[in-house]
Amino acid sequence: MSKKVDSNTPVMKQFLEVKDKYKDSIVLFRMGDFYETFLEDAITTSKILGIVLTKRANGKAANVDLAGFPHHALDNYLPKLVKAGHRVAICEQMEDPKLAKDKKTGKGELKNKDKINLETLSPELMLKK
């Protein structure tokens, strides 16, 4: 990642840990009712999907590019990302963050659900435009 990011927030710490494992993929990071993308993934995602690119404050050091969509729209947007030639790593919240916050890190459990590329995308989803 070319942009220096302040990883002092729990969300950014988790995202950067996942992104480090899946450098070749767009990371869809589940936050409540939305899948969010950050940094270069957000720029790429917003262009491909035609969704708004915005920024969020990330501590004192930086603003972070952000683009997201409702979780129920995954079946619509996922094929578009893959057809554009990208791999996608989907991260789901495994616990309610309000109830399961780790006292030290301030974050709930997050698990990588799937890594998807053209070979692993179901035929039904590939038919979607």
Secondary structure as UniProt FT lines:
FT   HELIX           10..21
FT   TURN            22..24
FT   STRAND          25..31
FT   TURN            32..33
FT   STRAND          34..38
FT   HELIX           39..49
FT   STRAND          54..58
FT   TURN            59..61
FT   STRAND          62..70
FT   HELIX           71..73
FT   HELIX           74..83
FT   TURN            84..85
FT   STRAND          87..93
FT   TURN            97..99
FT   TURN            103..105
FT   STRAND          110..116
FT   TURN            118..120
FT   HELIX           123..126
//
